[in-house]
Amino acid sequence: MTRLWMLSIACGMMFLTTNIQAQGGCSTLLESIDDAPMEEVSKEFRRLKSYNNPYCDTTGSDFEMLMKKLGDQLVEVGATKDQVLSSMGEPYYKGALTDYENQKLTIGRDGKPTGKALPPSYKIPSGDYFIVYLWRKKDYLVFALKGDKTSESRWWEKGKY
C-alpha cells in the first residue's frame, strides 16, 4: 500500500511539474506552430509574452518562432495597424517614418543607453508608418504599413543591420 501511495504522489508531482513548465515556461501549448491559424498563434504569443521569461529569449525558442510566424501571417492578410496591435500587444515603437528617423539612442550620465535604438531607416521595409517589436533587447520585428495596410515585415537580428 505504501508503494502504491508513493507512486501516486510521484505521478502527481510529475504531472504538476510538467503542467507548470508548459504554462509558465517558454513552451507553446499549440500542437504545431506552422499549421496554427493566426488567432491561435496570436493568443499563444501574447500568453508567452506575458510571462517575461528570460528563457523565451533564446534563439530557436517557441516564442521566437511564434513571433516570426505571426509577423508573416499579419503581412499575408494585409493587417491594419489596429489588427497588428491587438494581435501582438504594445510595440517597442510605432509611428511615421519622420518620427522613426528622429529616434536617437543617447548615453546617459550613468553610461546606460536612453531613448530607442532602432535599425537604420534605409534598412527597413518601405512604408508610411512603422510598428516595431523588440526581442532579446537587440532583435527587431519591423512592420511597414502603406496606407492602412501592412505591406511588409522584416526581422532584424543583432549585428545584421
N, C-alpha and C positions, 0 to 999 in steps of 0.2 A: 504494500500500500504506500509506503514511503517513497519507493522508486517512482511509482506512477504519479504521485503528487509532485515530486521534484521535476519529473519530465514535463508535467503540465505547466509548472511555473517557468521552466526553461523555454518552452514553446511560446508561452505568453509573452515573455520578455523579448524573445527574438522577433515576434510579430510587432510588438510595440516599438522596438528599436528601428525596424525596417520602415514602419509607418511614419515615425518621427523624421527619419532621414529623408524619406520621399517628400514629406510636406515642408520641412524646414531646411533641407539641403539645397542642392542646386540641380536636382534631377527632375526631369519632366514627368508628369503623370500621363502624357499622351502616349498612345501606342506607337505612333510614327509621326515625327515632325514633318517629314516630306509629304505625307498624304493628308495631313490635317487641314480642315477648312480654316480660312482666315480668322473667323470668330474664335475658334478654339485656340489657335496659335496666339492671338491677342490676349485672351484670358490667361493662358499659361505664362506668357511673357510678363504680364503685369503681376501675376502671383509670385513668380520668382524674383522680379524686381523689388517687390515689397519687402523681401527678407533682408536686403542689403548684405548678402552673404559674400565674403571675400572669395569663397571657392567658386563663385559664379564668374569670377574674373580670370579664369584660366582659359587658355586657348583650346578650342575644341569642346568647351563645355556646352551643355544643353542650352544654357542661357544665350551664349553667343550664336548658336545655330537657330534658336527661336528669333533672335533679333534680326539676323540676316534674312530668314525666311519671311518674316513679317514685312521687312523692307521690300522684298521682291513682290509679295502679294499686294501691298498697297500701291506700288507703281503699276502693276498689272491691271488693277481695276480703275486707275486714274483717280485715286482718292483725293478728296478735298483736304484743306488744312484741318478742318474740324474732325474729319474721319481719322487723319493721322494722329492727332492729339488724343482722341478718345481711344484709339487702338493701342497707343504706346505710352500714354501718360505725358506728364510735363517734360518738355525737352530741355536740353542744356542751353540752347539758343533758338530763337525764332525771330525772323524779321526780314526786311527788304535788303537787297544787295548793298545799297548805300550804307545802311546801318551795319551790315556784316563787315564791310571794309573798314569801318571806323573802330571795330573792336580791337583793342590793344591789350597785350599782355605786358604788364609792368611789374617790376620787382619792388616790393615794399621795404620799409626800413628794417624789418626783421629778416630780410633776404628771401622771403617767400613770395611766389608769384601771386599777383592780384589781377582781377579782370578775367576776361575769357580768352583762352587760346583756341584759335580755330585754324583749320587748314587754309592756306592762301587761296584767295578768291579765284585766281587763274587756274587752280587745280580742282575746283568743284564743278559739278554739272551746271549748265547754264539755266538760269531761271530768273523770276522776278522776286521770289520770296523763298526763304530757306528755313528748314526745320532741321536742327542738328541734335543728335543724341550722342552722348559721351559714354564710352565703355572703358573700363580699366583706367580711367583718368588720363587716357592717352590715345585711344582709338575712337573714331567717329563714324556714325552713320548719318550721311547728309542727304536730305530730301530737297530737290529743287522743284518748285511749283511755277508753272506758267499759267497766267490767268488764275483760275481757282482749282486747277487740277495738278496732281503730282505728275511730273513728266519723267523724272529720273531719280534714282538714288545711287549713292556711291559710298562704299566702305573704305575708310582710310585708316591704315594701321600706322603706328608709330614708326617713324623713320622712312615712310614711303610717301610723304608729302613733298 
